[in-house]
Structures are given as C-alpha cells and as structure tokens.
Amino acid sequence: MSLGPSIPPSLIPIGASAENEVVDDNQQSPNSFPLSPQSSISPYGFGFPLSTREEARYLMHYVQELAPWVDITDPAQSFALEVPKRARQFPLQAYSILAFSSRHLVLMTGKECGDTERYYSCALRILIPILDDSEASINENLLAAVVLLRLYEEMTEVDAGIHPQGGSRLLNDVSNFAARGGLGEAASWIVLRQDLHVSLIKSEPMRVNLSSYEHSKSFEDPADETITNRAVLLCCRVLTAAFGGLDTNSWARLSDEIAQWHDDLPAHYRPHYCSTGIPDSKTGSVFPVVWLTHPAHVLGFQHYHLARMFLQIFEPRIWLPSLHTVEERLIADRTALNHLRMAIGLAIHNVSVVGATFTAHHVLYACGIYFGDATERREVLSFLDRMSTSIGWPTGRLQAKLNQVWFKNDK
C-alpha cells in the first residue's frame, strides 16, 4: 500500500481533475479554496456542504468552542486553523466538522437537528470506500476527518462508523504520520489518545503501533505540549506492555523512564498549588486539588499518574504465587488508588481543560471500581453530571456501570 502523495479519488478537492491536479497536503495555492463552495458541483451525489447560514454557524461553533479541545497538545492549533481551511476544499473535512459540531449543539441545547446524522452519513460515504480500498493512500486530510468522526461517535455512544478491516488498516498506518510534522502529526497524536481511551473502555490491547511516535518531529522542540505528548506515549507504552505480558525488567525500565520524565520537568510545568488536606478545606472535595497554568500541563500530569497507576496494577512481582505477595498486592492497590485520585482530581479541579475531563471519563470506565468510599463515589457522580451539563458529553452509560459495579463490590 502506498503512503505517497497521491490522493484517492474521494479526497480530490472540488473542481480539481483527478488526472491533472493533485493537491499537496502541506502546500496550498492562493486559488485552492473557492470563495463560493456552493457554486462547485460535488462528484459524490449529495452536494457540497457549507452552503447555508446554519452550516456556517456550525463551522463557527467548531472553530470557537470545539477545536481547542482537540488542539490541547498542538501549539500550531492545526484543528482550529488548518482543518477549517481545508473544509472549504475537501468535502470529507467539511462533513466531519458539521457532524461533530451540530451533534454537540444538540446535546447542549436539547434541540434536535435533522441534518446531524446526514452529515455523518455523507462523511462515511466518502471515508469507508477509501479505508476499504487496500490500494488507496491514507493522507493527513483523511486522518483529521477520522479524529472528528470518532468524537462524533463518542457523543452518540456508538462505534459503528469505520469498517473493522479499514479501521485496522488506518490504525496500522497512523504512526507513519507521527514523524512528519504538520496536520498529519497533530492528528496522529489525537488518534493515539483516542486509541488509549478505547483500550481502557474495552479492556483490550491498544491497536496503534507506537514505534514511530518515538521519532516524532515534535520531540525536536522542547515545548510544553511536547513534554505532555511524551507522558501520553509513556502511558500508552505501559498499557501496551501490560497487555503483552509485562516482565520484571520491562516494568523496571518503564518505571525509571516515567520517574525521569517527572524529574526533568521545568519549574513552570510543575503544579503551582497542591492541596495537602483531604477533604480540601476550601472546596470540600475529597480529591486532591492541583492547579497548573496550562491545559497541556494538566493532561501531562494526568497521564503521568495514570502510567504510575498502571505500573502498580500490572506489577509482575505481585502476581507471583506466594503469601507474601498478598500483602504486596494490597499495598500496590492502595498506591494505584492514590494515583487514580490524582488523575480524577486533575480533571475535577481544572474544569476548563476538557481533554482531561475526557480522559477521566474513560479511566473511570476502566478503574472506577477502585473507589470504595461513599463520599468519593458521590463526588465522581457529581463530576459526571457536570460533565454532561457543561460540555454536553453523555455520561449516563458510565454512571449506570459505576453504580452497578459498586453495588456488586459492596455485596
């Protein structure tokens, strides 16, 4: 399969000739984006989007409210700045934005939009044939669209958009973009976090190949977002190793790398306040209050604590057949719970960092059973209620699951 510059027919920009004009993902000519997309004729049979006032409103909502969620570890803000440009040219980008944005407005306002599912369906009619064609190239435009469609699917609590074979091919290839820079690399990091979330919810191994992420171009720049991406990658490596059978040497090596990440942090990246009393004297929260000055810092520390939690849960020595390991397992569980409290506390007390809220949601799905204290449970459920109210994210399924596992655990 080629990963070269050729663009599949379904990704050819409106008005371009498949035979005579190929658009480079990283270079846009002054005439690349028509001022009047509605005057173009779509080859897909359902018209080009972004042609009405309502669709323009969805685009603005995406740019102003939703793209910052996605761009949390991208200093170039590719999804806020570059993706809307390409939506004027590539129907797949446009329909993906419209599906994601209109669905979010439905959840926030409670007013149904009859076009939301149509936007999603149009995007899939372009996307799925490309993914199912083993000869078609996967490029950064397609990757960015998949990111937005996955967010749409999470908001509808479904996972039926990408055919298994095509989705598998995408995940196999996505790491190839991690060292290329630009929109492709930005999208590849989001796909990595999304795959981590899927792994947590389904309790399955991660499907993305992590090898190319080590050579990410972003690691050449000592930016705060790069430090955060390293924490995300370490967390993914721990989870991947755990599902693959974590031996003592690998465990020790990963533990050292995670400790080194923490030791190497610049002063400005570290917390500016961390509560010492539980419950907190000011907020009454039973979760640690940790304040940081940048959304990427919050996400970085959250994945640091998750990585340490996974190391405790999957520590190979505590699963040896010995009475001594029973005591060690109890100690490991208490340590894991403390790291879980930190990860959830970072989301609860940094309410503007939506990315941390998403991560907390998925971690609770996998590890919420650890909370045995009634006060902690109530605060977790209140946090999920606020998540639904403030950002429109559906949490009903998770709350039902938590109540069920807590009830069984108490029995």
Contacts in CASP RR format, 6 or more apart in sequence:
PFRMAT RR
TARGET T0000
AUTHOR 0000-0000-0000
METHOD contacts of the structure
MODEL  1
MSLGPSIPPSLIPIGASAENEVVDDNQQSPNSFPLSPQSSISPYGFGFPL
STREEARYLMHYVQELAPWVDITDPAQSFALEVPKRARQFPLQAYSILAF
SSRHLVLMTGKECGDTERYYSCALRILIPILDDSEASINENLLAAVVLLR
LYEEMTEVDAGIHPQGGSRLLNDVSNFAARGGLGEAASWIVLRQDLHVSL
IKSEPMRVNLSSYEHSKSFEDPADETITNRAVLLCCRVLTAAFGGLDTNS
WARLSDEIAQWHDDLPAHYRPHYCSTGIPDSKTGSVFPVVWLTHPAHVLG
FQHYHLARMFLQIFEPRIWLPSLHTVEERLIADRTALNHLRMAIGLAIHN
VSVVGATFTAHHVLYACGIYFGDATERREVLSFLDRMSTSIGWPTGRLQA
KLNQVWFKNDK
1 134 0 8 1.000
1 135 0 8 1.000
1 136 0 8 1.000
1 137 0 8 1.000
1 169 0 8 1.000
1 173 0 8 1.000
2 135 0 8 1.000
2 137 0 8 1.000
3 137 0 8 1.000
3 138 0 8 1.000
3 173 0 8 1.000
3 176 0 8 1.000
4 137 0 8 1.000
5 22 0 8 1.000
5 24 0 8 1.000
5 25 0 8 1.000
5 137 0 8 1.000
5 139 0 8 1.000
6 22 0 8 1.000
6 137 0 8 1.000
7 22 0 8 1.000
7 23 0 8 1.000
7 137 0 8 1.000
7 139 0 8 1.000
8 130 0 8 1.000
8 133 0 8 1.000
8 136 0 8 1.000
8 137 0 8 1.000
8 142 0 8 1.000
9 18 0 8 1.000
10 44 0 8 1.000
10 92 0 8 1.000
10 126 0 8 1.000
10 127 0 8 1.000
10 129 0 8 1.000
10 130 0 8 1.000
11 90 0 8 1.000
11 92 0 8 1.000
11 126 0 8 1.000
11 130 0 8 1.000
11 139 0 8 1.000
11 141 0 8 1.000
11 142 0 8 1.000
12 18 0 8 1.000
12 21 0 8 1.000
12 23 0 8 1.000
12 43 0 8 1.000
13 21 0 8 1.000
13 23 0 8 1.000
13 32 0 8 1.000
13 89 0 8 1.000
13 90 0 8 1.000
14 34 0 8 1.000
14 37 0 8 1.000
14 40 0 8 1.000
14 41 0 8 1.000
14 42 0 8 1.000
14 43 0 8 1.000
14 48 0 8 1.000
14 89 0 8 1.000
14 90 0 8 1.000
14 91 0 8 1.000
15 34 0 8 1.000
15 40 0 8 1.000
15 41 0 8 1.000
16 22 0 8 1.000
16 23 0 8 1.000
23 32 0 8 1.000
23 89 0 8 1.000
25 139 0 8 1.000
25 140 0 8 1.000
25 141 0 8 1.000
25 183 0 8 1.000
25 184 0 8 1.000
26 182 0 8 1.000
28 85 0 8 1.000
32 89 0 8 1.000
33 85 0 8 1.000
33 88 0 8 1.000
33 89 0 8 1.000
34 40 0 8 1.000
34 88 0 8 1.000
34 89 0 8 1.000
37 48 0 8 1.000
37 49 0 8 1.000
37 50 0 8 1.000
37 51 0 8 1.000
37 88 0 8 1.000
37 94 0 8 1.000
38 48 0 8 1.000
38 50 0 8 1.000
38 51 0 8 1.000
40 48 0 8 1.000
41 47 0 8 1.000
41 48 0 8 1.000
42 48 0 8 1.000
42 91 0 8 1.000
44 91 0 8 1.000
44 122 0 8 1.000
44 125 0 8 1.000
44 126 0 8 1.000
46 122 0 8 1.000
46 125 0 8 1.000
47 91 0 8 1.000
48 91 0 8 1.000
48 94 0 8 1.000
49 55 0 8 1.000
49 91 0 8 1.000
49 94 0 8 1.000
49 95 0 8 1.000
49 98 0 8 1.000
49 119 0 8 1.000
49 122 0 8 1.000
50 56 0 8 1.000
50 59 0 8 1.000
50 87 0 8 1.000
50 88 0 8 1.000
50 94 0 8 1.000
50 98 0 8 1.000
54 115 0 8 1.000
55 98 0 8 1.000
58 97 0 8 1.000
58 98 0 8 1.000
58 101 0 8 1.000
58 102 0 8 1.000
58 105 0 8 1.000
59 84 0 8 1.000
59 87 0 8 1.000
59 97 0 8 1.000
59 98 0 8 1.000
59 101 0 8 1.000
61 101 0 8 1.000
61 104 0 8 1.000
61 105 0 8 1.000
62 84 0 8 1.000
62 97 0 8 1.000
62 100 0 8 1.000
62 101 0 8 1.000
63 80 0 8 1.000
63 84 0 8 1.000
65 104 0 8 1.000
66 100 0 8 1.000
66 101 0 8 1.000
66 104 0 8 1.000
66 151 0 8 1.000
67 77 0 8 1.000
67 79 0 8 1.000
67 80 0 8 1.000
67 83 0 8 1.000
67 84 0 8 1.000
68 77 0 8 1.000
68 80 0 8 1.000
68 354 0 8 1.000
69 354 0 8 1.000
69 355 0 8 1.000
69 358 0 8 1.000
70 79 0 8 1.000
70 80 0 8 1.000
70 147 0 8 1.000
70 148 0 8 1.000
70 151 0 8 1.000
70 190 0 8 1.000
71 77 0 8 1.000
71 78 0 8 1.000
71 79 0 8 1.000
71 80 0 8 1.000
71 186 0 8 1.000
72 225 0 8 1.000
72 228 0 8 1.000
72 295 0 8 1.000
72 296 0 8 1.000
72 299 0 8 1.000
72 353 0 8 1.000
72 354 0 8 1.000
72 355 0 8 1.000
73 189 0 8 1.000
73 225 0 8 1.000
73 228 0 8 1.000
73 229 0 8 1.000
73 232 0 8 1.000
73 296 0 8 1.000
73 299 0 8 1.000
74 186 0 8 1.000
74 189 0 8 1.000
74 225 0 8 1.000
75 223 0 8 1.000
75 225 0 8 1.000
76 82 0 8 1.000
76 182 0 8 1.000
76 186 0 8 1.000
78 144 0 8 1.000
78 182 0 8 1.000
78 183 0 8 1.000
78 184 0 8 1.000
78 186 0 8 1.000
78 187 0 8 1.000
79 144 0 8 1.000
79 147 0 8 1.000
79 148 0 8 1.000
79 186 0 8 1.000
79 187 0 8 1.000
79 190 0 8 1.000
82 182 0 8 1.000
82 183 0 8 1.000
83 93 0 8 1.000
83 97 0 8 1.000
83 144 0 8 1.000
83 148 0 8 1.000
83 183 0 8 1.000
84 97 0 8 1.000
86 93 0 8 1.000
86 141 0 8 1.000
86 144 0 8 1.000
87 93 0 8 1.000
87 94 0 8 1.000
87 97 0 8 1.000
88 94 0 8 1.000
90 141 0 8 1.000
91 122 0 8 1.000
91 126 0 8 1.000
92 123 0 8 1.000
92 126 0 8 1.000
92 127 0 8 1.000
92 141 0 8 1.000
92 142 0 8 1.000
92 145 0 8 1.000
93 141 0 8 1.000
93 144 0 8 1.000
93 145 0 8 1.000
95 119 0 8 1.000
95 120 0 8 1.000
95 122 0 8 1.000
95 123 0 8 1.000
95 126 0 8 1.000
96 123 0 8 1.000
96 144 0 8 1.000
96 145 0 8 1.000
96 148 0 8 1.000
96 149 0 8 1.000
96 152 0 8 1.000
97 148 0 8 1.000
98 115 0 8 1.000
98 119 0 8 1.000
99 116 0 8 1.000
99 119 0 8 1.000
99 120 0 8 1.000
99 123 0 8 1.000
99 148 0 8 1.000
99 149 0 8 1.000
99 152 0 8 1.000
100 148 0 8 1.000
100 149 0 8 1.000
100 151 0 8 1.000
100 152 0 8 1.000
100 155 0 8 1.000
102 113 0 8 1.000
102 115 0 8 1.000
102 116 0 8 1.000
102 119 0 8 1.000
103 113 0 8 1.000
103 116 0 8 1.000
103 120 0 8 1.000
103 152 0 8 1.000
103 155 0 8 1.000
103 156 0 8 1.000
104 155 0 8 1.000
104 392 0 8 1.000
105 111 0 8 1.000
105 113 0 8 1.000
106 112 0 8 1.000
106 113 0 8 1.000
106 116 0 8 1.000
107 155 0 8 1.000
107 392 0 8 1.000
107 393 0 8 1.000
107 394 0 8 1.000
108 391 0 8 1.000
108 392 0 8 1.000
120 149 0 8 1.000
120 152 0 8 1.000
123 145 0 8 1.000
123 149 0 8 1.000
124 149 0 8 1.000
124 161 0 8 1.000
127 142 0 8 1.000
127 145 0 8 1.000
127 146 0 8 1.000
127 149 0 8 1.000
127 162 0 8 1.000
128 161 0 8 1.000
128 162 0 8 1.000
128 163 0 8 1.000
128 166 0 8 1.000
129 136 0 8 1.000
130 136 0 8 1.000
130 138 0 8 1.000
130 142 0 8 1.000
131 138 0 8 1.000
131 162 0 8 1.000
131 163 0 8 1.000
131 165 0 8 1.000
131 166 0 8 1.000
131 167 0 8 1.000
131 169 0 8 1.000
131 170 0 8 1.000
132 163 0 8 1.000
132 165 0 8 1.000
132 166 0 8 1.000
134 169 0 8 1.000
138 169 0 8 1.000
138 170 0 8 1.000
138 173 0 8 1.000
138 174 0 8 1.000
140 177 0 8 1.000
140 180 0 8 1.000
140 182 0 8 1.000
140 183 0 8 1.000
140 184 0 8 1.000
140 187 0 8 1.000
141 183 0 8 1.000
142 170 0 8 1.000
143 170 0 8 1.000
143 174 0 8 1.000
143 177 0 8 1.000
143 183 0 8 1.000
143 184 0 8 1.000
143 187 0 8 1.000
143 188 0 8 1.000
143 191 0 8 1.000
144 183 0 8 1.000
144 184 0 8 1.000
144 186 0 8 1.000
144 187 0 8 1.000
146 162 0 8 1.000
146 170 0 8 1.000
146 187 0 8 1.000
146 191 0 8 1.000
147 187 0 8 1.000
147 190 0 8 1.000
147 191 0 8 1.000
147 194 0 8 1.000
149 161 0 8 1.000
149 162 0 8 1.000
150 191 0 8 1.000
150 194 0 8 1.000
153 159 0 8 1.000
153 160 0 8 1.000
153 161 0 8 1.000
154 393 0 8 1.000
155 392 0 8 1.000
155 393 0 8 1.000
155 394 0 8 1.000
156 394 0 8 1.000
157 394 0 8 1.000
157 397 0 8 1.000
159 198 0 8 1.000
162 170 0 8 1.000
168 207 0 8 1.000
171 191 0 8 1.000
171 195 0 8 1.000
171 207 0 8 1.000
171 208 0 8 1.000
171 209 0 8 1.000
172 207 0 8 1.000
172 209 0 8 1.000
174 187 0 8 1.000
174 188 0 8 1.000
174 191 0 8 1.000
174 192 0 8 1.000
174 208 0 8 1.000
174 209 0 8 1.000
175 188 0 8 1.000
175 208 0 8 1.000
175 209 0 8 1.000
175 210 0 8 1.000
175 211 0 8 1.000
175 212 0 8 1.000
175 213 0 8 1.000
176 212 0 8 1.000
177 184 0 8 1.000
177 185 0 8 1.000
177 187 0 8 1.000
177 188 0 8 1.000
178 185 0 8 1.000
178 188 0 8 1.000
178 189 0 8 1.000
178 192 0 8 1.000
178 212 0 8 1.000
178 213 0 8 1.000
178 215 0 8 1.000
178 216 0 8 1.000
179 185 0 8 1.000
179 212 0 8 1.000
179 215 0 8 1.000
179 216 0 8 1.000
179 217 0 8 1.000
180 217 0 8 1.000
181 216 0 8 1.000
181 217 0 8 1.000
181 218 0 8 1.000
185 216 0 8 1.000
185 217 0 8 1.000
185 218 0 8 1.000
188 213 0 8 1.000
189 213 0 8 1.000
189 216 0 8 1.000
189 218 0 8 1.000
189 229 0 8 1.000
189 232 0 8 1.000
191 208 0 8 1.000
192 208 0 8 1.000
192 210 0 8 1.000
192 213 0 8 1.000
192 232 0 8 1.000
192 233 0 8 1.000
192 236 0 8 1.000
193 232 0 8 1.000
193 359 0 8 1.000
195 206 0 8 1.000
195 207 0 8 1.000
195 208 0 8 1.000
195 236 0 8 1.000
196 206 0 8 1.000
196 232 0 8 1.000
196 235 0 8 1.000
196 236 0 8 1.000
196 239 0 8 1.000
196 362 0 8 1.000
197 358 0 8 1.000
197 359 0 8 1.000
197 362 0 8 1.000
198 204 0 8 1.000
198 206 0 8 1.000
198 207 0 8 1.000
199 205 0 8 1.000
199 206 0 8 1.000
199 207 0 8 1.000
199 239 0 8 1.000
199 243 0 8 1.000
200 239 0 8 1.000
200 362 0 8 1.000
200 363 0 8 1.000
200 365 0 8 1.000
200 366 0 8 1.000
200 367 0 8 1.000
201 362 0 8 1.000
201 365 0 8 1.000
201 366 0 8 1.000
203 366 0 8 1.000
204 243 0 8 1.000
205 239 0 8 1.000
205 240 0 8 1.000
205 243 0 8 1.000
205 244 0 8 1.000
206 236 0 8 1.000
206 239 0 8 1.000
206 240 0 8 1.000
206 243 0 8 1.000
208 236 0 8 1.000
210 233 0 8 1.000
210 236 0 8 1.000
210 237 0 8 1.000
210 240 0 8 1.000
213 233 0 8 1.000
214 233 0 8 1.000
216 229 0 8 1.000
218 225 0 8 1.000
218 226 0 8 1.000
218 229 0 8 1.000
219 226 0 8 1.000
219 229 0 8 1.000
219 230 0 8 1.000
224 269 0 8 1.000
224 294 0 8 1.000
224 296 0 8 1.000
224 297 0 8 1.000
225 296 0 8 1.000
227 261 0 8 1.000
227 265 0 8 1.000
227 266 0 8 1.000
227 269 0 8 1.000
227 296 0 8 1.000
227 300 0 8 1.000
228 296 0 8 1.000
228 297 0 8 1.000
228 299 0 8 1.000
228 300 0 8 1.000
228 303 0 8 1.000
230 261 0 8 1.000
231 261 0 8 1.000
231 299 0 8 1.000
231 300 0 8 1.000
231 301 0 8 1.000
231 303 0 8 1.000
231 304 0 8 1.000
231 307 0 8 1.000
232 299 0 8 1.000
232 300 0 8 1.000
232 303 0 8 1.000
234 254 0 8 1.000
234 257 0 8 1.000
234 258 0 8 1.000
234 261 0 8 1.000
234 303 0 8 1.000
234 304 0 8 1.000
234 307 0 8 1.000
235 303 0 8 1.000
235 304 0 8 1.000
235 306 0 8 1.000
235 307 0 8 1.000
235 310 0 8 1.000
237 254 0 8 1.000
238 254 0 8 1.000
238 258 0 8 1.000
238 307 0 8 1.000
238 310 0 8 1.000
238 311 0 8 1.000
238 314 0 8 1.000
239 310 0 8 1.000
241 250 0 8 1.000
241 251 0 8 1.000
241 254 0 8 1.000
241 314 0 8 1.000
242 310 0 8 1.000
242 313 0 8 1.000
242 314 0 8 1.000
245 316 0 8 1.000
246 314 0 8 1.000
246 316 0 8 1.000
247 316 0 8 1.000
248 316 0 8 1.000
248 317 0 8 1.000
251 311 0 8 1.000
251 314 0 8 1.000
251 315 0 8 1.000
251 316 0 8 1.000
254 307 0 8 1.000
254 311 0 8 1.000
255 311 0 8 1.000
258 304 0 8 1.000
258 307 0 8 1.000
258 308 0 8 1.000
258 311 0 8 1.000
261 304 0 8 1.000
262 304 0 8 1.000
268 293 0 8 1.000
269 292 0 8 1.000
269 294 0 8 1.000
269 297 0 8 1.000
270 292 0 8 1.000
271 290 0 8 1.000
271 291 0 8 1.000
271 292 0 8 1.000
271 301 0 8 1.000
272 291 0 8 1.000
272 292 0 8 1.000
272 293 0 8 1.000
273 289 0 8 1.000
273 290 0 8 1.000
273 291 0 8 1.000
274 288 0 8 1.000
274 289 0 8 1.000
274 290 0 8 1.000
274 291 0 8 1.000
275 281 0 8 1.000
275 288 0 8 1.000
275 289 0 8 1.000
275 290 0 8 1.000
278 286 0 8 1.000
278 288 0 8 1.000
279 285 0 8 1.000
279 286 0 8 1.000
279 375 0 8 1.000
280 286 0 8 1.000
280 288 0 8 1.000
280 289 0 8 1.000
282 289 0 8 1.000
283 289 0 8 1.000
283 349 0 8 1.000
285 345 0 8 1.000
285 348 0 8 1.000
285 349 0 8 1.000
285 379 0 8 1.000
286 373 0 8 1.000
286 375 0 8 1.000
286 376 0 8 1.000
286 379 0 8 1.000
287 341 0 8 1.000
287 344 0 8 1.000
287 345 0 8 1.000
287 348 0 8 1.000
287 349 0 8 1.000
287 376 0 8 1.000
287 379 0 8 1.000
288 341 0 8 1.000
288 342 0 8 1.000
288 345 0 8 1.000
288 349 0 8 1.000
289 345 0 8 1.000
289 349 0 8 1.000
290 301 0 8 1.000
290 342 0 8 1.000
290 345 0 8 1.000
290 346 0 8 1.000
290 349 0 8 1.000
290 350 0 8 1.000
291 349 0 8 1.000
291 350 0 8 1.000
292 298 0 8 1.000
292 301 0 8 1.000
292 350 0 8 1.000
295 350 0 8 1.000
295 352 0 8 1.000
295 353 0 8 1.000
295 355 0 8 1.000
295 356 0 8 1.000
298 346 0 8 1.000
298 347 0 8 1.000
298 350 0 8 1.000
298 353 0 8 1.000
298 356 0 8 1.000
299 353 0 8 1.000
299 355 0 8 1.000
299 356 0 8 1.000
299 359 0 8 1.000
301 342 0 8 1.000
301 346 0 8 1.000
302 342 0 8 1.000
302 343 0 8 1.000
302 346 0 8 1.000
302 347 0 8 1.000
302 356 0 8 1.000
302 359 0 8 1.000
302 360 0 8 1.000
303 359 0 8 1.000
305 339 0 8 1.000
305 340 0 8 1.000
305 342 0 8 1.000
305 343 0 8 1.000
305 346 0 8 1.000
306 339 0 8 1.000
306 343 0 8 1.000
306 359 0 8 1.000
306 363 0 8 1.000
308 335 0 8 1.000
308 339 0 8 1.000
309 336 0 8 1.000
309 339 0 8 1.000
309 340 0 8 1.000
309 343 0 8 1.000
309 367 0 8 1.000
312 332 0 8 1.000
312 333 0 8 1.000
312 335 0 8 1.000
312 336 0 8 1.000
312 339 0 8 1.000
313 332 0 8 1.000
313 333 0 8 1.000
313 336 0 8 1.000
315 332 0 8 1.000
317 325 0 8 1.000
317 328 0 8 1.000
318 325 0 8 1.000
318 328 0 8 1.000
318 329 0 8 1.000
318 332 0 8 1.000
319 325 0 8 1.000
319 329 0 8 1.000
333 370 0 8 1.000
336 367 0 8 1.000
336 370 0 8 1.000
337 370 0 8 1.000
337 371 0 8 1.000
340 363 0 8 1.000
340 367 0 8 1.000
340 368 0 8 1.000
340 370 0 8 1.000
340 371 0 8 1.000
341 376 0 8 1.000
343 359 0 8 1.000
343 360 0 8 1.000
343 363 0 8 1.000
344 360 0 8 1.000
344 363 0 8 1.000
344 364 0 8 1.000
344 380 0 8 1.000
344 383 0 8 1.000
345 360 0 8 1.000
346 353 0 8 1.000
346 356 0 8 1.000
346 360 0 8 1.000
347 353 0 8 1.000
347 356 0 8 1.000
347 357 0 8 1.000
347 359 0 8 1.000
347 360 0 8 1.000
347 383 0 8 1.000
348 360 0 8 1.000
348 379 0 8 1.000
348 383 0 8 1.000
350 356 0 8 1.000
351 357 0 8 1.000
351 386 0 8 1.000
351 390 0 8 1.000
354 391 0 8 1.000
357 387 0 8 1.000
357 391 0 8 1.000
357 393 0 8 1.000
358 393 0 8 1.000
360 383 0 8 1.000
361 384 0 8 1.000
361 387 0 8 1.000
361 393 0 8 1.000
361 395 0 8 1.000
361 398 0 8 1.000
364 380 0 8 1.000
364 384 0 8 1.000
364 398 0 8 1.000
364 402 0 8 1.000
365 398 0 8 1.000
365 401 0 8 1.000
368 380 0 8 1.000
368 402 0 8 1.000
368 405 0 8 1.000
369 402 0 8 1.000
369 405 0 8 1.000
369 406 0 8 1.000
369 409 0 8 1.000
371 377 0 8 1.000
371 380 0 8 1.000
371 406 0 8 1.000
372 406 0 8 1.000
372 409 0 8 1.000
372 410 0 8 1.000
377 402 0 8 1.000
377 406 0 8 1.000
380 402 0 8 1.000
381 399 0 8 1.000
381 402 0 8 1.000
384 395 0 8 1.000
384 396 0 8 1.000
384 398 0 8 1.000
384 399 0 8 1.000
385 395 0 8 1.000
387 393 0 8 1.000
387 395 0 8 1.000
388 394 0 8 1.000
388 395 0 8 1.000
388 396 0 8 1.000
END
